[in-house]
Amino acid sequence: MGGNGRPFQYLIAFWVLFLSFKGWGRVGEAKVVCKEREREALLQFKGGVVDDFGMLSSWGNREDKRDCCINWRGVKCDNHTGHVISLDLHGQPYDVQFLGGKIGTSLAELQHLMHLNLSRNQFEGIVPNQLGNLSNLQSLDLGYNSGLMTRDNLDWLSSLPLLRQLDLSLVNLSKAIHWPQTIDKMPSLTELHLSNTQLPPIIPTVSISHINSSTASLAVLDLSSNDLTSSIYLWLFNFSTTCSLAHLDLSWNQLLGSMPDAFRTMTSLAYLDLSYNNLNGSIPDAFGNMTTITYLDLSWNQLLDSMSDAFRTMTSLAYLDLSYNNLNGSIPDAFGNMTTLAYLDLSWNQLLGSMPDAFGNMTTLASLYLSFNQLEGEIPKSLRGLCNLRKFSLSYNNLTGPLEKDFLACSNNTLEFLDLSHNRLRGTSFPHLSGFSRLIELDLGFNRLNGTLPESIGQLTQLEMLDIPSNSLQGMVSANQLFGLSKLWYLDLSFNSLTFNISLDQVPLFHARRIKLASCKLGPRFPHWLHTQKGLMELDIPASGISDVIPNWLWNSIKYWGWLNVSNNHISGTLPDLTSYPHSLAMDMSSNCLEGSIPQSILENAIWLDLSKNTFSGSVSLSCKITKSG
């Protein structure tokens, strides 16, 4: 009997074990709720917040809202302990919803908090000292609050030994004179953003004494928009972090003189922005040692001399901006070595010579700006190979030669912006544009192009700006070429020999803001298709062969501070009474056949007026209204 009972005993033992494990499983799966003390701290914080948009409506005392670890916006808890470990209430750029008020001291009760992000809101007042008690904090972001936050010192940060990321951008730190010493004492810091914080200038004697900095791991440093002087170099180049620094932004400061060779010690640097300073002299050859750099912006300085040989070895560059300087000489062929370059801006310098054929090697190039220089010669045929080009500007140079029909053939599926204006380019036929389906802006004005406006213009369905004034174009312009461009808001074909052949029933799909067709033949009737343009800010159609009266609907089309120029036509009739017209106008109606009296409302509404060389009669009353200020 004992042998037969053994299986039953095994079954009972297994069942007991199963129930035990099931019980243990229930214990492990017990619901974790937030700590009452931390919940109260969060509610106390909410009480000091201005929340006009109900962004914290999920926080509350109701039974369905009591657990701060469940559905409380921005709150994250540890799954095992229930402690709050993250509070993220950051806003979005240009968002209309935001939080305001003061940052309460109750947040210091969140002793297990690792991440705090209150950025891009409208918090104001003094950043509380008590944040320094959050010893587990790893990231703190209070940046870009528009409510004028301040802090007299940064000493409280030294109590945050685990802090890796810190952003206090836009916090007023103008009295934090010992900020470098505090930063030096933060051993875990890898990312520091103090943009636009009104940092006081570096005190040289203090900076030099902190050569043995503990911030050896700092990888990202943003001190932009602080009016810092060149004394910042003494601190920057004298601590060990220069070896690990990958991102450095010193833009919009007051750096003077030449760029120091010491940048060569930053061998890990990938991003360097020194734009909007007062740097002068040449670009140091030592920059060539920074072979890991991918982003370099030296724009809006006073850099001189020819382009540096340093660029021969900077073959990892993806972004290079040297615009708005005084660089001269020719563009080195070495630029062709930058086969990873996607953005190149050399505009607003004094560069000479021709465009190098080597540009054709930069097949990853998406944006190329060379405008406002003194470049000459022809556009290299090698540019046909730039298949990723999106934005291309060569305006205001001395380029000559023919503009080939297929000079940018490979970029027809990518090009969005093309500006070749203010050169001396010529061509017996207009460039072939039928495949440029993404083109948004086309500016070929002030060249020597002739031929006719091609039908392919009508295929540029994304076109918003068409700007081809002061060329030698001729022939007919039909509705098929322009009226299907539904996104067009700027049209300038002035000073060409073009004749518009538009019937009364043809209506454009676009609603333009500016239309400039001076010296084009639009008449003899006043262009009826203009009556659909209800938001015009500028209508410039002088010398356009119009022999008609001004239709009444025109005054409802010119909006805001409008410019109306219908001079040098044969427009007849009288001027209307604009007493109820809500906007001011600048008008040139000279050299026409207008007659009758000049309404007083015209004189009162006009901010600029030319009615000369007409046949008006009667008297004119001019008066000035003087407003006295208290």
C-alpha positions as CSV (number, residue, x, y, z in Angstrom):
1,M,0.0,0.0,0.0
2,G,2.9,2.3,0.7
3,G,4.3,1.8,-2.8
4,N,0.9,2.6,-4.3
5,G,0.6,5.8,-2.3
6,R,3.8,7.4,-3.4
7,P,2.5,9.0,-6.6
8,F,-0.3,10.6,-4.6
9,Q,2.3,12.0,-2.1
10,Y,4.3,13.4,-5.0
11,L,1.2,15.0,-6.4
12,I,0.4,16.7,-3.1
13,A,4.0,17.9,-2.7
14,F,4.0,19.4,-6.3
15,W,0.6,21.1,-5.6
16,V,2.0,22.7,-2.4
17,L,5.1,24.0,-4.3
18,F,2.9,25.3,-7.1
19,L,0.7,27.3,-4.6
20,S,3.9,28.6,-2.9
21,F,5.4,29.9,-6.2
22,K,2.0,31.3,-7.2
23,G,1.9,33.3,-3.9
24,W,5.5,34.5,-4.4
25,G,4.6,35.6,-8.0
26,R,1.7,37.7,-6.6
27,V,4.1,39.3,-4.1
28,G,6.5,40.1,-7.0
29,E,3.7,41.5,-9.1
30,A,2.3,43.7,-6.3
31,K,1.3,47.2,-7.6
32,V,4.0,49.8,-7.1
33,V,2.5,53.2,-6.1
34,C,4.3,56.5,-5.7
35,K,5.5,57.5,-2.4
36,E,3.1,59.8,-0.5
37,R,5.8,62.2,0.5
38,E,6.9,62.6,-3.1
39,R,3.3,62.9,-4.3
40,E,2.7,65.8,-1.9
41,A,5.9,67.4,-3.0
42,L,4.8,67.3,-6.6
43,L,1.4,68.8,-5.7
44,Q,3.1,71.5,-3.7
45,F,5.2,72.3,-6.8
46,K,2.1,72.4,-8.9
47,G,0.5,74.9,-6.5
48,G,3.2,77.4,-7.3
49,V,3.0,76.9,-11.1
50,V,0.9,79.1,-13.4
51,D,-0.8,76.5,-15.6
52,D,-3.2,78.5,-17.8
53,F,-3.5,75.6,-20.3
54,G,-4.2,72.8,-18.0
55,M,-1.0,71.0,-18.7
56,L,-0.9,69.5,-15.2
57,S,-4.6,68.6,-15.1
58,S,-3.6,64.9,-14.7
59,W,-2.1,65.7,-11.3
60,G,-4.6,65.7,-8.5
61,N,-6.1,64.3,-5.3
62,R,-9.1,62.5,-6.8
63,E,-9.1,58.7,-6.4
64,D,-8.4,58.1,-10.0
65,K,-5.5,60.6,-10.0
66,R,-3.8,59.9,-6.6
67,D,-1.0,57.7,-8.0
68,C,1.6,60.0,-9.4
69,C,3.3,57.1,-11.1
70,I,0.3,56.5,-13.3
71,N,-0.7,59.0,-16.0
72,W,0.7,62.0,-14.3
73,R,2.1,64.1,-17.1
74,G,5.9,64.2,-17.2
75,V,6.4,62.0,-14.1
76,K,8.3,58.7,-14.3
77,C,8.8,56.3,-11.3
78,D,11.1,53.4,-10.6
79,N,9.2,50.2,-11.4
80,H,10.5,48.5,-8.3
81,T,10.6,51.2,-5.6
82,G,7.9,53.7,-6.7
83,H,10.3,56.6,-6.2
84,V,10.0,59.5,-8.8
85,I,13.2,59.3,-10.9
86,S,12.3,61.7,-13.7
87,L,10.2,64.9,-14.1
88,D,10.0,66.1,-17.7
89,L,7.7,69.1,-18.3
90,H,9.7,70.7,-21.2
91,G,7.8,72.9,-23.7
92,Q,8.3,73.0,-27.4
93,P,9.9,75.8,-29.5
94,Y,7.2,78.3,-30.5
95,D,4.5,76.4,-28.6
96,V,1.6,78.4,-27.4
97,Q,1.1,76.2,-24.3
98,F,3.6,76.6,-21.5
99,L,4.0,76.6,-17.7
100,G,4.9,79.7,-15.7
101,G,5.4,80.9,-12.2
102,K,8.3,80.0,-9.9
103,I,10.1,76.7,-9.4
104,G,9.2,75.6,-5.9
105,T,11.6,74.3,-3.3
106,S,9.4,71.2,-2.7
107,L,11.2,69.5,-5.6
108,A,14.1,68.9,-3.1
109,E,11.9,66.1,-1.6
110,L,12.4,64.1,-4.7
111,Q,15.6,62.6,-3.4
112,H,15.8,59.8,-6.0
113,L,15.2,62.2,-9.0
114,M,17.7,61.5,-11.8
115,H,16.3,63.7,-14.6
116,L,14.7,67.2,-14.3
117,N,13.6,69.0,-17.4
118,L,11.6,72.3,-17.1
119,S,13.0,73.9,-20.3
120,R,11.2,76.1,-22.8
121,N,8.5,77.4,-20.5
122,Q,8.0,80.7,-18.8
123,F,9.3,80.0,-15.3
124,E,10.7,83.0,-13.5
125,G,12.5,84.1,-10.3
126,I,15.5,82.7,-8.6
127,V,16.6,79.1,-9.3
128,P,16.2,77.5,-5.8
129,N,19.3,76.5,-3.9
130,Q,17.5,73.3,-2.8
131,L,18.0,71.8,-6.3
132,G,21.5,71.2,-5.1
133,N,20.1,68.6,-2.6
134,L,19.1,66.3,-5.4
135,S,22.3,64.3,-5.1
136,N,21.2,61.6,-7.6
137,L,20.5,64.1,-10.4
138,Q,22.2,63.2,-13.7
139,S,20.6,65.7,-16.0
140,L,19.1,69.2,-15.3
141,D,17.6,71.3,-18.0
142,L,16.1,74.7,-17.1
143,G,17.1,76.3,-20.5
144,Y,15.2,78.7,-22.6
145,N,12.6,79.8,-20.1
146,S,11.4,83.2,-21.1
147,G,10.3,84.3,-17.7
148,L,13.6,85.9,-16.6
149,M,15.1,83.4,-14.2
150,T,18.2,84.4,-12.3
151,R,20.9,82.9,-10.1
152,D,23.7,84.8,-8.3
153,N,26.1,81.9,-8.1
154,L,26.5,78.3,-9.2
155,D,27.9,77.0,-5.9
156,W,24.9,74.7,-5.4
157,L,26.0,72.7,-8.5
158,S,29.0,71.3,-6.7
159,S,26.7,69.2,-4.6
160,L,25.6,67.3,-7.6
161,P,28.5,64.8,-8.2
162,L,26.5,62.6,-10.7
163,L,25.4,65.5,-12.9
164,R,26.3,64.7,-16.5
165,Q,24.1,67.2,-18.5
166,L,23.3,70.8,-17.5
167,D,21.4,73.5,-19.5
168,L,20.8,76.9,-17.9
169,S,20.5,78.8,-21.2
170,L,18.7,82.2,-20.8
171,V,19.1,82.1,-17.0
172,N,20.6,85.4,-15.8
173,L,24.1,84.5,-14.4
174,S,25.6,88.0,-14.6
175,K,26.6,87.9,-10.9
176,A,28.1,84.4,-10.9
177,I,31.7,85.6,-11.2
178,H,33.1,82.3,-10.0
179,W,31.3,80.1,-12.6
180,P,34.5,78.6,-14.0
181,Q,35.6,77.3,-10.6
182,T,32.2,75.6,-10.1
183,I,32.3,74.0,-13.5
184,D,35.9,72.7,-12.7
185,K,34.5,70.8,-9.7
186,M,31.9,68.8,-11.6
187,P,33.7,65.5,-12.4
188,S,30.8,63.8,-14.2
189,L,29.8,66.7,-16.4
190,T,29.8,65.8,-20.1
191,E,27.4,68.4,-21.5
192,L,27.2,72.1,-20.5
193,H,24.9,74.7,-22.1
194,L,25.1,78.3,-20.8
195,S,24.0,80.1,-23.9
196,N,22.7,83.7,-23.4
197,T,23.2,83.7,-19.7
198,Q,25.1,87.1,-19.4
199,L,28.1,85.3,-18.0
200,P,30.6,87.7,-16.4
201,P,34.1,87.8,-18.1
202,I,36.8,85.4,-17.1
203,I,39.2,86.7,-14.5
204,P,42.6,85.6,-15.9
205,T,44.4,85.0,-12.6
206,V,41.6,82.8,-11.3
207,S,41.4,80.8,-14.5
208,I,45.1,80.0,-14.7
209,S,45.0,78.7,-11.1
210,H,42.5,76.0,-12.2
211,I,44.6,74.2,-14.8
212,N,44.0,70.8,-13.1
213,S,40.3,70.8,-13.8
214,S,38.3,67.7,-12.9
215,T,36.0,68.2,-15.9
216,A,38.0,65.8,-18.0
217,S,34.9,64.2,-19.5
218,L,33.3,67.4,-20.9
219,A,32.3,66.7,-24.5
220,V,29.8,69.5,-25.3
221,L,30.3,73.1,-24.3
222,D,28.0,75.9,-25.4
223,L,28.9,79.4,-24.2
224,S,27.3,81.3,-27.1
225,S,25.6,84.7,-26.9
226,N,27.4,85.9,-23.7
227,D,29.6,88.8,-24.9
228,L,32.6,86.9,-23.6
229,T,36.0,88.3,-24.5
230,S,39.2,86.5,-25.6
231,S,40.1,85.9,-21.9
232,I,37.9,82.8,-22.2
233,Y,40.8,81.1,-24.0
234,L,42.8,81.1,-20.8
235,W,40.3,78.9,-19.1
236,L,39.3,76.9,-22.2
237,F,42.8,75.8,-23.2
238,N,44.2,75.2,-19.8
239,F,42.1,72.3,-18.6
240,S,42.3,68.7,-19.6
241,T,38.8,68.6,-21.2
242,T,40.3,70.0,-24.4
243,C,41.2,66.4,-25.3
244,S,37.6,65.1,-24.9
245,L,35.7,68.2,-26.2
246,A,33.7,67.3,-29.3
247,H,31.3,70.2,-29.5
248,L,32.3,73.9,-28.8
249,D,30.0,76.9,-29.5
250,L,31.5,80.4,-28.8
251,S,29.3,82.2,-31.3
252,W,27.8,85.6,-30.7
253,N,30.5,86.8,-28.3
254,Q,33.2,89.5,-28.3
255,L,36.2,87.5,-29.2
256,L,38.9,89.8,-30.6
257,G,42.2,89.4,-32.5
258,S,43.4,86.3,-34.3
259,M,42.3,82.8,-33.7
260,P,44.8,81.0,-31.4
261,D,46.8,78.0,-32.6
262,A,45.8,76.3,-29.4
263,F,42.7,74.9,-31.1
264,R,45.0,72.3,-32.5
265,T,45.0,70.6,-29.1
266,M,41.3,69.8,-29.5
267,T,42.0,66.6,-31.4
268,S,38.5,65.2,-30.8
269,L,36.6,68.3,-31.9
270,A,33.8,67.6,-34.3
271,Y,31.8,70.8,-34.0
272,L,33.2,74.4,-33.7
273,D,31.2,77.6,-34.0
274,L,33.0,80.9,-33.7
275,S,30.6,83.0,-35.8
276,Y,29.4,86.5,-35.0
277,N,32.6,87.6,-33.2
278,N,35.3,90.1,-34.1
279,L,38.1,87.7,-35.1
280,N,40.6,88.9,-37.6
281,G,43.8,87.8,-39.3
282,S,44.0,84.6,-41.3
283,I,42.7,81.2,-40.6
284,P,45.5,79.3,-38.8
285,D,47.2,76.4,-40.6
286,A,47.0,74.7,-37.2
287,F,43.3,74.1,-38.0
288,G,44.5,71.4,-40.3
289,N,45.3,69.2,-37.2
290,M,41.6,69.0,-36.4
291,T,41.0,66.2,-38.8
292,T,37.9,64.9,-37.0
293,I,36.0,68.2,-37.4
294,T,32.7,67.9,-39.3
295,Y,31.1,71.3,-38.6
296,L,33.0,74.6,-38.8
297,D,31.3,78.0,-38.7
298,L,33.6,81.1,-38.8
299,S,31.1,83.4,-40.5
300,W,30.4,87.1,-39.6
301,N,34.0,87.9,-38.5
302,Q,36.7,90.0,-40.0
303,L,39.0,87.3,-41.3
304,L,41.5,88.4,-43.9
305,D,44.0,87.0,-46.4
306,S,43.6,84.1,-48.7
307,M,42.0,80.7,-47.9
308,S,44.1,78.6,-45.6
309,D,46.0,75.5,-46.6
310,A,44.4,73.9,-43.5
311,F,41.4,72.9,-45.6
312,R,43.6,70.4,-47.5
313,T,43.5,68.0,-44.5
314,M,40.0,68.7,-43.2
315,T,38.5,66.0,-45.3
316,S,35.8,65.1,-42.8
317,L,33.9,68.4,-43.0
318,A,30.2,68.2,-43.7
319,Y,29.4,71.9,-42.9
320,L,31.7,74.9,-43.6
321,D,30.6,78.5,-43.3
322,L,33.1,81.3,-43.9
323,S,30.6,83.9,-45.1
324,Y,30.7,87.6,-44.2
325,N,34.4,88.0,-43.8
326,N,37.1,89.7,-45.8
327,L,38.8,86.7,-47.4
328,N,40.5,87.3,-50.7
329,G,42.4,85.4,-53.3
330,S,41.1,82.4,-55.2
331,I,39.2,79.4,-54.0
332,P,41.8,76.5,-53.5
333,D,41.4,73.4,-55.5
334,A,41.9,71.6,-52.2
335,F,38.2,72.1,-51.6
336,G,37.7,69.3,-54.0
337,N,39.1,67.0,-51.3
338,M,36.1,67.6,-49.1
339,T,34.1,64.8,-50.6
340,T,31.8,64.6,-47.5
341,L,30.9,68.3,-47.6
342,A,27.1,69.0,-47.7
343,Y,27.0,72.7,-46.9
344,L,29.5,75.3,-48.1
345,D,29.0,79.1,-47.7
346,L,31.8,81.5,-48.9
347,S,29.5,84.4,-49.7
348,W,30.1,88.0,-48.9
349,N,33.9,87.9,-49.2
350,Q,36.3,89.3,-51.8
351,L,37.2,86.0,-53.5
352,L,38.7,86.3,-57.0
353,G,39.3,84.1,-59.9
354,S,37.2,81.3,-61.3
355,M,35.2,78.5,-59.6
356,P,37.4,75.5,-59.4
357,D,36.5,72.4,-61.5
358,A,37.2,70.4,-58.3
359,F,33.8,71.5,-57.0
360,G,32.5,68.7,-59.1
361,N,34.2,66.2,-56.8
362,M,31.9,67.3,-53.9
363,T,29.1,65.0,-54.9
364,T,27.5,65.1,-51.4
365,L,27.1,68.9,-51.6
366,A,23.5,70.0,-50.9
367,S,24.0,73.8,-50.3
368,L,26.5,76.0,-52.2
369,Y,26.6,79.7,-51.6
370,L,29.3,81.8,-53.4
371,S,27.3,85.1,-53.8
372,F,28.7,88.6,-53.3
373,N,32.3,87.9,-54.4
374,Q,34.3,88.8,-57.4
375,L,34.4,85.5,-59.1
376,E,34.7,85.5,-62.9
377,G,34.8,83.1,-65.8
378,E,32.3,80.4,-66.6
379,I,30.3,78.1,-64.4
380,P,32.3,74.8,-64.5
381,K,30.7,72.0,-66.4
382,S,31.8,69.7,-63.6
383,L,28.8,71.0,-61.6
384,R,26.6,68.7,-63.7
385,G,27.7,65.9,-61.4
386,L,26.3,67.5,-58.2
387,C,23.2,65.2,-58.0
388,N,22.3,66.2,-54.4
389,L,22.3,70.0,-54.8
390,R,19.3,71.7,-53.2
391,K,20.4,75.3,-52.9
392,F,22.8,77.1,-55.2
393,S,23.6,80.8,-55.2
394,L,26.2,82.6,-57.4
395,S,24.6,86.1,-57.4
396,Y,26.5,89.3,-57.4
397,N,29.7,88.1,-59.1
398,N,31.3,88.8,-62.5
399,L,30.5,85.4,-64.1
400,T,30.4,85.4,-67.9
401,G,30.0,82.9,-70.6
402,P,27.0,81.0,-71.8
403,L,24.5,79.5,-69.4
404,E,24.2,76.0,-70.7
405,K,20.8,74.4,-70.9
406,D,21.8,71.4,-68.8
407,F,24.4,73.0,-66.5
408,L,22.8,71.4,-63.4
409,A,21.2,68.4,-65.1
410,C,21.9,65.9,-62.4
411,S,20.2,67.9,-59.6
412,N,16.9,68.2,-61.4
413,N,15.2,66.1,-58.7
414,T,16.7,67.9,-55.7
415,L,17.2,71.6,-56.5
416,E,15.0,74.0,-54.6
417,F,16.8,77.3,-54.7
418,L,18.7,78.8,-57.7
419,D,20.1,82.3,-57.7
420,L,22.5,83.3,-60.5
421,S,21.4,87.0,-60.6
422,H,23.6,90.0,-61.0
423,N,26.2,88.5,-63.3
424,R,26.9,88.7,-67.0
425,L,25.7,85.3,-68.0
426,R,24.4,85.0,-71.5
427,G,22.5,82.4,-73.5
428,T,20.7,82.2,-76.7
429,S,18.2,79.9,-75.1
430,F,16.7,79.6,-71.6
431,P,18.1,76.9,-69.2
432,H,16.2,73.6,-69.5
433,L,14.0,73.4,-66.3
434,S,11.3,70.8,-67.1
435,G,12.7,68.3,-64.7
436,F,13.2,70.6,-61.7
437,S,10.0,69.5,-59.9
438,R,11.1,70.7,-56.5
439,L,12.3,74.2,-57.5
440,I,10.9,76.9,-55.1
441,E,12.9,80.0,-56.0
442,L,14.4,80.9,-59.4
443,D,16.4,84.1,-59.7
444,L,18.2,84.8,-63.0
445,G,17.8,88.6,-63.0
446,F,20.3,91.1,-64.2
447,N,22.1,89.0,-66.7
448,R,22.3,88.9,-70.5
449,L,19.9,86.0,-71.2
450,N,17.9,86.2,-74.4
451,G,15.4,83.9,-76.2
452,T,11.9,83.2,-75.0
453,L,10.4,82.2,-71.7
454,P,10.1,78.4,-72.0
455,E,6.9,76.4,-71.7
456,S,8.7,74.3,-69.1
457,I,8.4,77.1,-66.6
458,G,4.8,76.0,-66.2
459,Q,5.9,72.6,-65.0
460,L,7.6,74.0,-61.9
461,T,4.6,73.3,-59.7
462,Q,6.4,74.1,-56.4
463,L,7.7,77.5,-57.6
464,E,7.1,80.4,-55.1
465,M,9.4,83.0,-56.5
466,L,10.1,83.7,-60.2
467,D,12.6,86.5,-60.6
468,I,14.1,87.2,-64.0
469,P,14.2,91.0,-64.5
470,S,16.6,93.0,-66.6
471,N,17.5,90.4,-69.3
472,S,16.8,90.4,-73.0
473,L,14.0,87.9,-73.0
474,Q,11.4,88.4,-75.7
475,G,8.3,86.7,-77.2
476,M,4.9,85.8,-75.9
477,V,3.9,84.9,-72.3
478,S,0.9,82.7,-72.1
479,A,-1.3,81.5,-69.3
480,N,0.1,78.0,-69.7
481,Q,3.5,79.2,-68.6
482,L,2.5,81.1,-65.4
483,F,-1.1,80.6,-64.3
484,G,-0.8,77.0,-63.2
485,L,1.9,77.9,-60.6
486,S,-0.5,77.8,-57.7
487,K,2.2,78.6,-55.0
488,L,3.7,81.6,-56.7
489,W,3.7,84.7,-54.5
490,Y,6.6,86.7,-56.2
491,L,6.7,87.4,-59.9
492,D,9.2,89.7,-61.5
493,L,9.8,89.7,-65.3
494,S,10.5,93.5,-65.5
495,F,12.6,95.1,-68.2
496,N,12.4,92.3,-70.7
497,S,10.6,92.5,-74.1
498,L,7.8,90.1,-73.2
499,T,4.2,90.4,-74.4
500,F,1.5,88.9,-72.2
501,N,-1.2,87.1,-74.3
502,I,-3.9,86.5,-71.7
503,S,-7.6,86.2,-72.5
504,L,-10.3,87.6,-70.3
505,D,-11.5,84.2,-69.1
506,Q,-8.0,83.0,-68.0
507,V,-7.5,83.2,-64.3
508,P,-4.2,82.4,-62.4
509,L,-4.2,79.8,-59.7
510,F,-1.7,81.8,-57.6
511,H,-2.4,84.7,-55.2
512,A,0.7,86.8,-55.4
513,R,2.0,89.4,-52.9
514,R,4.3,91.1,-55.4
515,I,4.0,91.4,-59.1
516,K,6.6,93.4,-61.1
517,L,6.2,93.6,-64.9
518,A,7.7,96.9,-65.8
519,S,8.3,97.4,-69.5
520,C,6.4,94.2,-70.4
521,K,3.5,94.7,-72.8
522,L,0.3,94.1,-70.8
523,G,-2.1,96.4,-72.6
524,P,-3.9,98.0,-74.2
525,R,-6.6,97.0,-71.6
526,F,-5.8,97.0,-67.9
527,P,-4.9,93.3,-67.1
528,H,-8.2,91.7,-66.0
529,W,-6.5,88.7,-64.5
530,L,-5.1,90.9,-61.7
531,H,-8.6,91.2,-60.2
532,T,-8.1,87.8,-58.5
533,Q,-5.0,89.0,-56.6
534,K,-6.6,90.1,-53.4
535,G,-3.5,90.3,-51.2
536,L,-1.1,92.4,-53.3
537,M,1.5,94.4,-51.4
538,E,3.2,95.6,-54.6
539,L,2.1,96.1,-58.2
540,D,4.7,97.5,-60.4
541,I,3.6,97.8,-64.1
542,P,5.0,101.1,-65.5
543,A,5.6,101.4,-69.3
544,S,3.4,98.4,-70.0
545,G,1.4,99.8,-72.9
546,I,-1.9,100.2,-70.9
547,S,-4.5,102.6,-72.5
548,D,-7.4,102.2,-70.2
549,V,-9.0,103.5,-67.0
550,I,-8.0,102.1,-63.5
551,P,-10.7,99.6,-62.5
552,N,-12.4,100.0,-59.1
553,W,-11.5,96.5,-58.1
554,L,-7.8,97.4,-58.1
555,W,-8.1,99.4,-54.8
556,N,-9.3,96.3,-53.1
557,S,-6.3,94.3,-54.3
558,I,-3.5,96.5,-52.9
559,K,-3.2,95.7,-49.2
560,Y,-1.2,96.9,-46.2
561,W,1.6,99.4,-47.0
562,G,1.1,98.8,-50.8
563,W,3.3,100.1,-53.6
564,L,1.4,100.9,-56.8
565,N,3.4,102.0,-59.9
566,V,1.4,102.5,-63.2
567,S,3.5,105.3,-64.5
568,N,4.4,105.9,-68.1
569,N,1.3,104.4,-69.5
570,H,-1.8,106.0,-71.2
571,I,-4.1,105.6,-68.3
572,S,-7.1,108.0,-68.4
573,G,-10.1,108.8,-66.2
574,T,-10.2,110.3,-62.7
575,L,-8.9,109.2,-59.3
576,P,-11.4,107.6,-56.9
577,D,-12.3,108.8,-53.4
578,L,-10.4,106.6,-50.9
579,T,-12.0,108.0,-47.8
580,S,-13.0,104.6,-46.5
581,Y,-9.7,102.9,-47.7
582,P,-8.1,101.3,-44.6
583,H,-4.5,101.2,-45.7
584,S,-1.7,103.6,-46.7
585,L,-0.3,103.6,-50.2
586,A,2.8,104.6,-52.0
587,M,1.8,105.5,-55.6
588,D,3.5,106.5,-58.8
589,M,0.9,107.5,-61.4
590,S,3.1,110.0,-63.3
591,S,3.2,110.4,-67.0
592,N,-0.4,109.3,-67.8
593,C,-3.6,111.0,-69.0
594,L,-5.4,111.3,-65.7
595,E,-7.7,114.3,-65.3
596,G,-10.2,116.0,-63.0
597,S,-9.5,117.0,-59.4
598,I,-7.2,115.2,-56.9
599,P,-9.3,113.8,-54.1
600,Q,-8.3,114.9,-50.6
601,S,-8.4,111.2,-49.5
602,I,-5.6,110.3,-52.0
603,L,-3.4,112.9,-50.4
604,E,-4.2,111.7,-46.9
605,N,-3.7,108.0,-47.6
606,A,-0.5,108.3,-49.6
607,I,2.9,108.0,-47.9
608,W,4.6,108.6,-51.2
609,L,2.9,110.1,-54.2
610,D,3.9,111.1,-57.7
611,L,1.1,112.5,-60.0
612,S,3.2,114.6,-62.2
613,K,2.8,114.9,-66.0
614,N,-1.0,114.3,-66.0
615,T,-3.9,116.7,-66.8
616,F,-5.4,117.3,-63.4
617,S,-7.4,120.4,-62.6
618,G,-8.6,122.3,-59.6
619,S,-6.9,123.2,-56.3
620,V,-4.9,121.0,-53.9
621,S,-5.1,121.4,-50.1
622,L,-2.1,120.0,-48.2
623,S,-2.0,119.8,-44.5
624,C,0.2,118.2,-41.8
625,K,-1.3,116.6,-38.7
626,I,0.9,117.1,-35.6
627,T,0.3,114.9,-32.6
628,K,1.4,116.2,-29.3
629,S,2.9,113.7,-26.9
630,G,2.5,114.1,-23.2
